[in-house]
């Protein structure tokens, strides 16, 4: 597999700060300005959601954002067109940060498996995170994705046993994604000393059973929590808190300004 932007980025030792953003949220036309703002303010990887009507792993913030994105015309095809424009610098400064698409299998099957992989790679996508793709059934998809130069990321949860952590670590192309809690996105269950200790013990267990890098997400809302996750993982993902900060924006320009403001606060 040829090196993509994610593979190259992970060759260094920098602790990563990863942004999750739902395209065209909260207003149509916001995507390209937001991608520019996130990159300019230090997002190491940008994770773009593929809106879906039944996002089983997402909490209410991302569910609502997905419905808004669908109303604002986001389809898989439109999303790939936005990525292509971002890479070309059409409508924003050229986006060179790695882009990871997070979504569910159904829209990709409807689009057409190999057609999607080809078009995603051609648009400038670097990797995929599909929460409802079972690792045990992913071998064919994984090999096809690799043939297009795409990283595939699998999920680890606090209840994942050691032998399965090792399997997921082996399957994930460049890194794995740890759920900080066994819940949906945006959860607040991390709060308190007891929760902190549980997350610390869990991430230490993951480290003991992985060879590749791993990042952690779900419920990370501010700089203090990012820095706490950096102590035990190779990166932190912030999504729901970003979307909440953008929720009241009335224009693409305001959305971009708020995105940059929020991301600077994490750095």
Backbone bond lengths (Angstrom), bond angles and torsions (degrees), N, CA, C in turn:
res aa  C-N    CA-C-N  psi(-1)  N-CA   C-N-CA  omega(-1)  CA-C   N-CA-C  phi
1 X - - - 1.464 - - 1.525 110.40 -
2 X 1.336 116.47 131.72 1.456 119.22 178.86 1.527 109.67 -69.67
3 X 1.335 115.85 152.61 1.452 120.23 179.17 1.520 109.97 -68.39
4 X 1.326 115.99 131.72 1.451 118.47 170.72 1.534 108.26 -108.65
5 X 1.300 117.36 -174.00 1.464 120.93 -174.68 1.530 111.66 -64.91
6 X 1.339 117.31 -34.31 1.466 120.33 179.71 1.524 110.24 -67.85
7 X 1.325 116.76 -47.19 1.468 120.92 179.73 1.520 110.17 -57.18
8 X 1.320 117.05 -45.26 1.462 121.35 -179.42 1.523 111.16 -64.97
9 X 1.332 117.20 -44.43 1.466 121.49 -179.60 1.519 111.47 -59.25
10 X 1.328 117.26 -42.02 1.457 120.91 -175.28 1.523 113.70 -75.80
11 X 1.315 117.01 -4.55 1.461 119.59 175.25 1.524 111.15 -71.58
12 X 1.326 117.42 -21.15 1.458 121.18 177.28 1.520 111.44 -87.49
13 X 1.331 115.82 179.69 1.465 121.73 -177.54 1.528 112.81 -108.48
14 X 1.325 117.04 8.63 1.458 120.61 -178.88 1.519 111.25 -65.04
15 X 1.338 116.01 138.00 1.455 120.84 172.46 1.531 108.03 -73.77
16 X 1.321 116.18 129.99 1.460 121.30 -170.67 1.521 112.09 -93.26
17 X 1.321 114.87 145.36 1.461 122.24 172.72 1.526 106.70 -121.37
18 X 1.320 115.78 112.72 1.459 122.51 -169.78 1.525 109.68 -111.06
19 X 1.314 115.71 129.89 1.462 121.21 -179.81 1.524 110.49 -99.14
20 X 1.333 115.81 135.54 1.472 120.60 169.52 1.520 107.45 -107.81
21 X 1.344 115.62 127.29 1.468 120.88 179.48 1.519 109.58 -136.45
22 X 1.321 115.74 137.97 1.460 121.51 175.34 1.528 108.37 -92.57
23 X 1.334 118.88 119.94 1.471 121.71 -175.00 1.533 113.08 -55.87
24 X 1.338 114.10 145.74 1.472 122.65 176.66 1.525 112.25 58.65
25 X 1.310 116.32 31.92 1.463 121.36 176.20 1.527 108.51 -114.90
26 X 1.321 117.80 136.92 1.465 128.44 -1.97 1.528 113.08 -89.45
27 X 1.340 117.35 -0.98 1.463 120.15 -177.99 1.523 110.05 -132.24
28 X 1.314 115.52 153.03 1.456 120.75 176.47 1.524 110.01 -63.49
29 X 1.320 115.90 136.92 1.452 120.93 -179.51 1.510 114.81 92.99
30 X 1.337 117.32 0.78 1.473 120.42 -175.67 1.521 113.44 -82.65
31 X 1.330 118.28 -20.93 1.466 120.70 -167.81 1.521 113.37 -59.20
32 X 1.305 117.47 -54.85 1.466 119.80 -175.22 1.526 112.28 -63.71
33 X 1.333 120.10 -44.95 1.468 119.25 175.48 1.527 113.05 -61.30
34 X 1.332 117.74 -36.31 1.467 120.31 179.45 1.527 110.89 -68.68
35 X 1.329 117.20 -41.96 1.465 119.60 177.74 1.528 110.52 -58.94
36 X 1.316 116.34 -43.33 1.462 120.04 177.49 1.525 110.90 -61.45
37 X 1.332 117.27 -45.83 1.465 120.97 -177.99 1.524 111.58 -63.95
38 X 1.319 117.02 -40.62 1.460 119.77 179.53 1.528 110.98 -65.47
39 X 1.325 116.29 -43.79 1.464 119.52 179.07 1.521 110.86 -64.13
40 X 1.335 116.62 -45.94 1.458 120.42 -176.38 1.522 112.18 -65.59
41 X 1.324 117.38 -21.72 1.467 121.09 -177.70 1.525 113.09 -108.36
42 X 1.335 116.29 18.60 1.453 118.88 165.83 1.507 118.41 102.20
43 X 1.332 119.30 16.93 1.467 119.82 174.27 1.526 108.52 -73.83
44 X 1.328 116.97 121.85 1.459 121.22 -177.56 1.527 111.96 -77.85
45 X 1.315 116.40 -37.83 1.463 123.94 174.92 1.522 106.77 -134.89
46 X 1.326 116.78 141.67 1.463 120.58 175.79 1.519 108.21 -112.96
47 X 1.316 114.21 120.81 1.467 121.76 179.17 1.524 107.79 -99.51
48 X 1.317 116.54 119.21 1.468 121.25 -179.25 1.519 109.89 -104.25
49 X 1.312 116.54 129.42 1.448 120.68 177.92 1.514 111.77 -77.21
50 X 1.322 116.25 142.14 1.466 121.78 169.94 1.521 106.02 -98.12
51 X 1.332 119.25 108.38 1.464 119.64 -174.37 1.518 111.85 -61.81
52 X 1.330 114.88 139.23 1.461 121.84 -176.98 1.520 107.89 -145.61
53 X 1.314 116.69 146.59 1.462 121.34 -174.97 1.522 113.47 -72.98
54 X 1.326 118.85 -17.68 1.465 121.26 -176.90 1.525 110.62 -134.93
55 X 1.345 117.51 65.54 1.461 121.48 -176.10 1.529 111.93 -80.53
56 X 1.326 117.28 88.28 1.459 122.34 -168.93 1.524 113.90 -63.60
57 X 1.347 118.72 -23.53 1.454 120.06 -178.13 1.509 114.30 -94.27
58 X 1.333 116.91 0.87 1.460 119.76 -172.30 1.521 112.18 -107.70
59 X 1.334 114.08 144.70 1.451 120.97 175.74 1.520 111.70 -81.77
60 X 1.334 117.17 -175.84 1.475 121.03 -173.08 1.519 114.27 -62.07
61 X 1.333 118.97 -32.87 1.468 120.27 -178.15 1.523 110.36 -64.16
62 X 1.335 116.48 -49.68 1.464 119.34 -178.62 1.523 110.95 -73.52
63 X 1.328 118.59 -32.90 1.467 120.35 174.73 1.530 110.39 -59.66
64 X 1.333 116.45 -46.73 1.468 120.07 179.47 1.525 110.94 -64.27
65 X 1.342 116.23 -39.84 1.466 119.71 179.19 1.526 110.56 -63.91
66 X 1.331 116.17 -38.29 1.463 119.98 178.97 1.523 111.26 -63.87
67 X 1.321 117.27 -41.48 1.462 120.26 178.38 1.531 110.76 -64.98
68 X 1.331 116.47 -38.70 1.460 120.03 176.54 1.527 110.60 -63.26
69 X 1.338 115.82 -43.77 1.465 120.30 179.52 1.521 111.26 -60.79
70 X 1.323 116.76 -41.80 1.469 120.40 178.87 1.528 110.06 -63.42
71 X 1.336 116.73 -43.40 1.472 119.95 177.75 1.525 111.23 -62.79
72 X 1.328 116.29 -30.43 1.462 120.51 -178.95 1.530 112.50 -88.47
73 X 1.333 115.84 12.44 1.460 120.04 169.67 1.513 116.89 92.48
74 X 1.339 118.07 12.67 1.461 119.49 -177.50 1.527 110.27 -79.56
75 X 1.296 115.60 118.22 1.461 124.35 169.37 1.522 106.80 -118.96
76 X 1.316 117.62 173.52 1.460 119.98 176.70 1.527 109.92 -58.76
77 X 1.323 116.25 -44.70 1.471 120.71 -179.52 1.525 110.74 -60.74
78 X 1.327 116.58 -45.44 1.463 120.54 -178.93 1.526 110.44 -64.75
79 X 1.327 116.56 -39.86 1.459 120.56 179.38 1.531 110.98 -60.99
80 X 1.330 116.50 -44.83 1.464 119.54 178.91 1.526 111.30 -64.34
81 X 1.327 116.58 -34.41 1.462 119.60 176.25 1.531 110.63 -65.16
82 X 1.320 117.45 -37.81 1.459 121.00 177.50 1.526 111.40 -65.10
83 X 1.339 116.39 -41.42 1.465 120.09 177.34 1.525 110.08 -61.52
84 X 1.326 115.78 -43.71 1.463 120.35 -179.62 1.524 110.90 -61.35
85 X 1.325 117.31 -42.03 1.461 121.09 177.75 1.524 111.25 -64.52
86 X 1.345 116.37 -40.89 1.464 120.27 179.14 1.522 110.74 -61.99
87 X 1.318 116.82 -40.88 1.467 120.70 179.69 1.529 111.54 -67.34
88 X 1.325 116.61 -32.50 1.462 121.17 -178.49 1.526 112.69 -86.45
89 X 1.349 116.29 -10.20 1.457 119.62 -176.67 1.510 113.53 75.93
90 X 1.332 116.82 30.32 1.463 121.39 176.58 1.532 108.99 -92.91
91 X 1.306 117.20 111.32 1.458 120.79 179.27 1.515 113.63 90.15
92 X 1.331 116.90 0.50 1.459 122.00 177.85 1.526 107.75 -167.16
93 X 1.327 115.91 170.44 1.452 118.36 170.75 1.526 108.29 -64.85
94 X 1.319 116.65 148.18 1.459 120.73 -176.14 1.531 110.40 -56.94
95 X 1.322 115.97 128.12 1.467 121.53 179.97 1.524 108.81 -92.16
96 X 1.318 115.22 118.10 1.468 121.00 -179.79 1.521 112.43 -110.23
97 X 1.335 117.82 -8.59 1.466 120.77 178.61 1.527 109.86 -64.54
98 X 1.330 117.78 147.58 1.464 119.68 175.33 1.523 111.39 -57.76
99 X 1.324 116.14 140.95 1.460 122.17 178.26 1.523 109.27 -119.25
100 X 1.321 114.62 125.97 1.461 123.21 179.34 1.519 107.78 -115.08
101 X 1.318 118.37 130.11 1.462 121.25 176.23 1.515 109.64 -95.29
102 X 1.326 116.30 130.13 1.460 121.51 177.18 1.517 108.19 -113.75
103 X 1.323 117.13 122.86 1.454 119.95 -179.92 1.509 111.33 -166.07
104 X 1.311 114.91 -170.59 1.463 121.62 -175.73 1.525 109.58 -112.82
105 X 1.312 115.15 159.85 1.467 120.37 -169.34 1.527 113.21 -66.21
106 X 1.322 117.93 -34.48 1.458 120.54 -172.01 1.529 113.75 -55.32
107 X 1.351 119.74 -50.43 1.474 118.64 179.74 1.529 112.91 -62.85
108 X 1.322 116.94 -31.16 1.466 119.76 -178.99 1.525 110.90 -74.24
109 X 1.336 116.27 -36.61 1.467 120.35 175.60 1.527 109.30 -64.40
110 X 1.347 116.08 -42.87 1.466 120.16 179.22 1.525 111.08 -62.35
111 X 1.317 116.76 -35.94 1.466 121.32 179.56 1.526 110.77 -70.50
112 X 1.346 115.47 -35.38 1.466 121.53 -176.43 1.511 109.65 112.70
113 X 1.344 117.05 113.87 1.457 122.80 -169.94 1.516 115.35 -48.31
114 X 1.336 117.19 -65.74 1.459 119.80 -177.57 1.525 111.96 -67.98
115 X 1.318 117.07 -31.55 1.472 120.21 176.29 1.527 109.81 -62.90
116 X 1.325 115.75 -43.14 1.463 119.18 178.66 1.519 110.71 -63.08
117 X 1.330 117.50 -48.33 1.465 120.54 -178.36 1.530 111.01 -59.67
118 X 1.311 116.24 -43.47 1.468 120.36 178.49 1.523 110.71 -62.01
119 X 1.332 116.18 -48.94 1.465 120.19 -175.63 1.529 111.56 -68.50
120 X 1.344 116.70 -35.97 1.465 120.32 178.43 1.525 110.27 -64.06
121 X 1.324 116.29 -48.54 1.462 119.86 179.36 1.519 110.71 -62.52
122 X 1.326 116.52 -40.71 1.460 121.59 -178.87 1.526 111.32 -64.92
123 X 1.339 116.43 -33.20 1.466 120.77 -179.36 1.518 112.26 -75.00
124 X 1.329 117.09 -22.81 1.460 120.32 -178.71 1.509 114.20 113.51
125 X 1.331 117.26 14.65 1.466 121.73 174.33 1.527 108.42 -73.35
126 X 1.343 116.15 142.68 1.461 120.91 -178.96 1.526 113.76 -104.74
127 X 1.335 117.70 -23.75 1.453 118.13 -176.11 1.512 112.86 -165.70
128 X 1.330 114.84 172.09 1.463 123.06 -174.72 1.516 110.46 -135.25
129 X 1.328 115.18 141.22 1.458 122.72 172.58 1.514 106.67 -129.28
130 X 1.348 116.78 112.91 1.464 122.30 -176.05 1.522 108.39 -120.85
131 X 1.337 118.72 97.04 1.459 121.50 -173.71 1.529 114.42 -59.65
132 X 1.337 118.32 -27.71 1.463 119.45 -177.36 1.533 112.31 -99.71
133 X 1.321 117.43 19.36 1.462 121.49 173.52 1.525 107.86 -97.65
134 X 1.355 118.93 106.16 1.474 120.52 -178.42 1.524 110.40 -65.64
135 X 1.318 118.16 130.02 1.469 119.88 179.91 1.527 112.80 -55.46
136 X 1.325 116.42 -35.07 1.469 120.36 -178.42 1.528 112.61 -65.74
137 X 1.329 116.58 -20.77 1.461 120.88 -177.88 1.533 112.18 -112.27
138 X 1.325 116.51 15.02 1.461 120.28 -169.58 1.524 114.43 -101.31
139 X 1.329 118.21 -0.04 1.463 120.03 -170.69 1.534 112.52 -56.80
140 X 1.328 116.61 -48.23 1.467 119.31 -177.85 1.521 110.85 -64.87
141 X 1.350 116.68 -46.28 1.457 120.49 179.67 1.527 110.41 -61.25
142 X 1.315 116.76 -41.64 1.459 121.37 -178.42 1.526 110.87 -60.78
143 X 1.308 116.23 -45.85 1.464 119.67 -179.81 1.522 111.42 -65.50
144 X 1.333 116.94 -39.00 1.465 119.79 178.59 1.533 110.55 -66.19
145 X 1.324 116.05 -41.90 1.466 119.45 178.92 1.530 110.71 -62.21
146 X 1.309 116.24 -44.19 1.466 120.36 179.26 1.532 111.08 -60.42
147 X 1.329 116.17 -36.12 1.468 119.18 -179.07 1.521 111.88 -65.51
148 X 1.345 116.35 -21.24 1.461 120.76 176.49 1.533 111.68 -97.59
149 X 1.330 116.67 6.98 1.457 120.99 178.86 1.507 114.64 78.30
150 X 1.335 117.62 21.87 1.462 122.28 -176.89 1.526 111.43 -101.60
151 X 1.311 115.55 131.12 1.463 122.31 171.69 1.533 109.16 -72.48
152 X 1.325 117.11 141.83 1.468 121.52 173.07 1.526 107.71 -120.47
153 X 1.338 115.49 130.26 1.458 122.43 -176.27 1.526 108.96 -113.35
154 X 1.331 116.55 131.97 1.464 121.03 176.66 1.531 110.03 -111.66
155 X 1.327 114.90 158.89 1.465 122.28 -173.56 1.522 112.66 -97.15
156 X 1.333 114.86 142.69 1.462 123.58 171.15 1.522 106.96 -120.11
157 X 1.329 117.33 138.23 1.465 120.82 178.98 1.526 110.00 -119.57
158 X 1.341 117.65 168.43 1.463 120.07 179.83 1.526 113.95 -61.16
159 X 1.329 118.37 -18.51 1.467 119.92 -179.83 1.533 112.37 -100.50
160 X 1.338 117.14 6.06 1.460 120.26 179.29 1.529 109.60 -71.99
161 X 1.335 118.92 123.47 1.466 120.70 -179.84 1.529 111.42 -71.14
162 X 1.337 117.27 159.19 1.471 121.34 -175.37 1.524 114.21 -54.06
163 X 1.325 118.08 -42.39 1.463 119.19 -177.38 1.533 111.37 -66.43
164 X 1.326 116.34 -31.82 1.468 119.05 178.15 1.531 110.60 -76.80
165 X 1.328 118.06 -35.09 1.462 120.96 173.66 1.523 109.70 -56.44
166 X 1.315 116.51 -44.21 1.464 120.83 179.83 1.531 111.25 -64.33
167 X 1.333 116.56 -38.81 1.456 119.76 177.97 1.526 110.97 -65.10
168 X 1.339 116.89 -44.95 1.463 121.46 -179.21 1.525 110.43 -65.09
169 X 1.320 116.03 -40.65 1.456 120.36 177.16 1.532 110.96 -60.04
170 X 1.309 116.33 -40.62 1.467 120.48 179.90 1.525 111.48 -68.31
171 X 1.339 117.11 -36.83 1.459 121.02 -177.17 1.523 112.78 -77.85
172 X 1.325 118.46 -40.10 1.464 121.13 -178.31 1.522 109.36 -59.62
173 X 1.320 116.40 131.52 1.462 120.30 -172.17 1.526 112.51 -62.99
174 X 1.325 116.91 -50.97 1.466 120.99 -176.50 1.523 113.11 -121.82
175 X 1.324 116.82 -36.05 1.461 120.14 -179.13 1.514 109.55 -157.60
176 X 1.340 115.58 163.44 1.458 122.08 176.41 1.523 109.47 -109.24
177 X 1.322 115.30 162.75 1.462 122.20 -178.85 1.525 107.57 -117.91
178 X 1.332 116.40 116.54 1.467 121.63 179.56 1.527 110.30 -95.16
179 X 1.321 116.39 129.08 1.458 121.13 171.00 1.524 107.25 -78.24
180 X 1.322 117.33 125.21 1.465 120.09 -177.95 1.521 111.52 -63.67
181 X 1.325 115.84 -30.31 1.460 121.39 178.29 1.521 108.17 -138.93
182 X 1.314 115.77 159.01 1.458 120.66 178.88 1.527 108.51 -86.56
183 X 1.337 115.29 73.00 1.467 121.30 -174.97 1.522 107.43 -156.23
184 X 1.332 116.04 -174.40 1.467 119.99 178.55 1.522 110.17 -85.15
185 X 1.321 116.11 169.30 1.460 121.68 -179.05 1.519 111.08 -59.60
186 X 1.357 114.32 150.57 1.451 119.57 176.28 1.512 114.32 81.32
187 X 1.328 117.96 5.14 1.461 120.34 -177.21 1.517 111.68 -61.59
188 X 1.328 116.12 152.63 1.466 120.87 176.85 1.518 111.52 -107.57
189 X 1.318 117.46 14.94 1.461 120.84 -174.53 1.523 114.22 -73.95
190 X 1.337 117.92 0.81 1.456 120.38 179.45 1.522 112.51 -79.08
191 X 1.311 117.90 -15.50 1.454 120.94 -170.17 1.518 112.01 -66.51
192 X 1.355 115.52 146.42 1.447 121.42 173.46 1.516 113.55 96.34
193 X 1.348 115.59 156.36 1.460 121.84 -176.99 1.523 111.94 -61.63
194 X 1.326 116.78 -38.72 1.459 119.74 -179.46 1.525 110.81 -64.25
195 X 1.333 116.38 -42.35 1.451 120.29 177.53 1.512 111.72 -65.72
196 X 1.330 116.85 -40.30 1.460 120.92 178.38 1.521 111.23 -60.89
197 X 1.314 116.59 -43.87 1.459 120.40 -179.13 1.518 111.32 -64.92
198 X 1.334 116.29 -39.99 1.460 120.07 179.73 1.526 111.00 -64.02
199 X 1.344 116.97 -42.76 1.458 120.53 178.63 1.521 110.54 -65.07
200 X 1.327 116.90 -41.80 1.469 120.85 178.71 1.527 111.33 -60.01
201 X 1.317 116.66 -46.92 1.465 120.09 179.78 1.521 111.51 -63.98
202 X 1.313 115.84 -39.73 1.469 120.96 178.95 1.517 111.27 -63.15
203 X 1.333 117.60 -47.49 1.462 120.41 -177.79 1.529 111.52 -69.13
204 X 1.316 117.45 -32.37 1.464 119.91 173.90 1.526 110.36 -64.80
205 X 1.327 116.56 -36.46 1.475 120.55 177.43 1.521 110.50 -66.17
206 X 1.346 115.77 -41.59 1.460 119.38 176.99 1.529 109.99 -60.70
207 X 1.328 117.20 -46.10 1.471 121.07 -178.85 1.528 111.19 -58.75
208 X 1.312 116.10 -36.35 1.467 119.84 -177.71 1.526 112.51 -70.97
209 X 1.333 116.59 -17.74 1.469 119.80 -174.83 1.527 112.46 -120.31
210 X 1.329 117.62 17.74 1.468 120.68 178.04 1.521 110.71 -127.42
211 X 1.316 115.06 151.47 1.456 121.95 173.51 1.529 110.88 -106.47
212 X 1.330 115.68 -30.97 1.457 120.64 -179.76 1.534 109.83 -90.16
213 X 1.306 114.85 174.24 1.461 119.99 178.00 1.528 110.36 -76.35
214 X 1.327 115.21 161.17 1.464 120.24 174.69 1.514 109.72 -145.49
215 X 1.331 114.51 149.89 1.460 121.60 177.10 1.521 107.82 -115.96
216 X 1.324 115.66 167.50 1.465 119.61 -178.39 1.524 109.45 -133.58
217 X 1.337 115.59 140.23 1.447 121.91 178.72 1.514 111.21 -142.76
218 X 1.312 116.92 -178.06 1.466 128.06 -177.75 1.532 109.76 87.12
219 X 1.323 115.31 110.53 1.462 121.31 174.02 1.512 115.13 82.82
220 X 1.329 118.76 10.73 1.468 121.01 179.47 1.523 107.78 -92.02
221 X 1.326 116.08 118.50 1.459 119.46 -165.72 1.526 114.67 -122.49
222 X 1.336 119.08 -15.95 1.465 119.94 -173.22 1.524 110.39 -152.86
223 X 1.327 115.58 176.04 1.462 122.14 -176.08 1.524 111.47 -60.20
224 X 1.327 116.92 -41.82 1.465 119.77 -178.30 1.527 111.15 -61.00
225 X 1.325 117.01 -41.87 1.466 120.45 179.56 1.530 111.24 -70.68
226 X 1.329 116.54 -37.11 1.470 119.64 175.40 1.518 110.01 -58.31
227 X 1.329 116.34 -49.65 1.468 120.23 -177.65 1.521 111.46 -64.30
228 X 1.319 117.06 -33.98 1.464 119.84 176.51 1.526 110.55 -64.37
229 X 1.330 117.05 -43.52 1.468 120.23 179.93 1.529 111.33 -66.87
230 X 1.345 116.44 -33.65 1.462 119.98 178.86 1.526 112.14 -63.23
231 X 1.303 117.39 -24.44 1.476 119.70 179.70 1.523 111.48 -64.59
232 X 1.330 116.87 -28.36 1.466 120.05 -172.34 1.528 113.74 -120.32
233 X 1.331 117.33 -15.31 1.466 121.17 -177.37 1.523 109.30 -127.29
234 X 1.321 115.69 173.28 1.462 120.80 -178.04 1.525 112.91 -91.55
235 X 1.319 116.18 -7.03 1.451 119.27 178.95 1.515 111.13 -169.88
236 X 1.326 116.06 161.26 1.463 122.58 177.74 1.521 108.93 -126.52
237 X 1.330 115.51 141.81 1.467 122.08 -178.84 1.529 108.93 -112.23
238 X 1.321 116.68 129.61 1.467 121.55 178.09 1.522 107.86 -122.26
239 X 1.335 116.25 122.17 1.449 120.74 -177.18 1.507 114.19 -130.90
240 X 1.335 116.85 -66.84 1.465 120.07 -175.62 1.519 112.11 -58.91
241 X 1.335 117.08 -39.65 1.474 119.81 -179.79 1.529 110.80 -64.26
242 X 1.324 117.25 -37.96 1.467 120.82 176.26 1.523 110.50 -63.09
243 X 1.321 116.50 -47.98 1.467 120.07 -179.14 1.526 111.45 -61.90
244 X 1.328 116.60 -39.14 1.465 119.54 177.79 1.527 110.78 -62.58
245 X 1.322 116.55 -37.04 1.470 120.20 -179.99 1.523 111.44 -67.82
246 X 1.332 115.86 -27.26 1.466 120.19 -177.98 1.523 113.62 -90.04
247 X 1.322 116.73 -10.49 1.465 121.34 -165.83 1.521 114.44 -55.49
248 X 1.311 118.00 -35.63 1.455 119.95 -174.43 1.513 114.73 -90.26
249 X 1.324 118.10 1.31 1.461 120.44 -176.24 1.521 110.95 -65.07
250 X 1.337 115.86 142.10 1.467 120.27 -176.20 1.521 112.89 -108.77
251 X 1.340 117.41 -2.97 1.460 120.05 -178.52 1.524 109.32 -152.48
252 X 1.338 117.64 161.29 1.468 119.71 175.45 1.523 112.44 -57.38
253 X 1.326 117.69 -40.75 1.465 120.77 -178.68 1.526 111.04 -63.19
254 X 1.328 116.96 -42.51 1.460 119.99 179.16 1.526 110.40 -67.55
255 X 1.330 116.95 -39.76 1.464 120.82 178.08 1.521 110.50 -59.94
256 X 1.328 116.53 -44.51 1.458 121.56 179.00 1.523 111.21 -62.12
257 X 1.313 116.44 -44.49 1.463 120.40 179.70 1.521 111.27 -61.00
258 X 1.324 116.37 -44.94 1.461 120.45 -179.92 1.524 111.88 -66.06
259 X 1.342 116.24 -37.55 1.467 119.78 178.90 1.526 110.71 -62.91
260 X 1.340 116.57 -45.30 1.456 119.84 178.81 1.505 111.90 -64.38
261 X 1.323 116.94 -41.85 1.458 122.05 178.78 1.519 111.73 -60.29
262 X 1.326 116.13 -45.94 1.457 119.55 -178.88 1.524 111.05 -66.72
263 X 1.349 115.93 -43.06 1.477 118.40 -176.39 1.518 111.73 -66.57
264 X 1.331 117.25 -35.95 1.473 120.24 175.30 1.513 111.01 -61.19
265 X 1.318 117.57 -34.96 1.463 120.39 -179.63 1.525 112.55 -66.07
266 X 1.322 116.90 -24.08 1.465 120.22 178.98 1.516 111.28 -81.79
267 X 1.316 117.38 -27.55 1.461 122.38 -178.25 1.537 110.89 -83.86
